Amino acid sequence: MDLSILIYDSNSARLNHLSGVNELAQYHDDSKISWINVTGIDEIDSIKQFGDYFNLHPLTVEDILHTKLQPKIEVFENYRYLSVKTIQREKRFQHSNEGSRGSFFRKKKNLPEKIEEFLIDQVSIIIMKNTLITFQEMPGDSFNDLRKKILENIGEIRKSGTDYLTYVIIDAIVDEYFLTINHLEEDIEDFEDRSAKTNDETFIDEIQDTKKYLLQIKRAISPLRDCLNKITRQENFFQTEKLKPFVQDLSEHINHALITVENYREWLSNIMEVNLSVISYQTNNVMKVLTVISTIFIPLTFIAGIYGMNFDFMPELRYELSYFIVLGIMGFIGIVMLVYFKMHRWF
């Protein structure tokens, strides 16, 4: 578990990394805003220590530990609880024959390639009067720029309370949604360029993987819209009315993101239909050529079959030029049929 505390007011700010919950007392200052961040929730006893130290309800501790739950908000007597899903991008190199599900890059056999995967994480936020606690499931977040702004006193964060800090954290998460969606747009455009040019059997699998990830993104961000709508209706969640327009703006951004995700899924379906149409067209052309060849050989096979019978008495059987005459007739029939098919544009 990685534990840090960022303490600030309008005049100063400092960031400290701690080794355990027992060190919080020497850094915590009730006269300033404290942002405590916990990364890694696999140490259940440490999370329960947090619950005891800040007098968190057992249900809240349970929600923090169970990261598969949907985003939710709850209001308690001494704090407010909000959980949000984040989307992180992970880059790594691998050989394409390892088989990467979730990668949005084309696979090339036996060559190392850079793949990028999207991991869905949960951030649990505890909001108190002068203290805000964030619990993250995995390392890496969207808050580094936010911490930098606080330390360098950029913007209005150091002049505001924990409610505004909560808003800017959610805003950073929503911005990450759009970065992910915009990144996917580039891959979908690549799919569109390839759709009319490829009949690679992995192409459809790549599209299906991308559609699955879009569905996961939709499931991750859709409940947050409902949470934000509840926040705007609940007067006791944010203790300042000034934040309501900002929260409504965030809700509109999420609506836009959801519409974009749905449009992308429909876009991918259209790309898949185009690719299947191209494959079907190519297959029809192949079948057309094979059909023409088979049709030409029907009369030729008939002639060869007749003169391949081993009867003693057949016309022209012993004529010395019969072989060349039959070949000439077969060639003439084949050429006439090809010309006829070409005139009728059958191939």
Summary of the structure (lengths in Angstrom):
residues: 347
radius of gyration: 34.2
end to end distance: 68.8
largest distance: 119.8
contacts: 984
relative contact order: 0.09
helix: 56%
strand: 18%
